[in-house]
């Protein structure tokens, strides 16, 4: 009975998180999340995907989307994020995402023991200089291998609201 309740709460959280991301004021043009197998993120597993930019004039914001359990033992996560422009090689950047702190707890939206965090990667909105197909890659570069209690990771790109 308890397992059914926990399962129901997880489904509700997933639906709530999806609705939250869809109900934002900005126009979402791309979002992809990759499930981490067995909630154990191996250093050789990269979340990868493609997206197409058709508007090179508008300004955009880029986000990392991360879902983890309350059992995740760090207040941050180091990621190696790659972006490949059309016709170019992939360029990587190391990013330290703060997920919470001991005083105030986890950032993001949580229910029961699951947390969804959406962190903006760029300080200022930017324009993609080229139209075309882009590729991204996200891997963890934490010392633990595998990194436990991370459920999914992804990338979101939105047209800036200003």
Secondary structure, DSSP 8 states (H G I E B T S, - for coil): -HHHHHHHHHHHHHHHHHHHHHTSSS-EEEEEEEE-GGGEE-TT--EEEEEEE--SSS-EEEEEEEEEETT---SEEEEEEEEE-TTS--EEEEEEEE-EETTTEE-SEEETTEEEEEEE--SS-B--SS-EEEEEEEEE--SSSSEETEEEEEEEEEE---
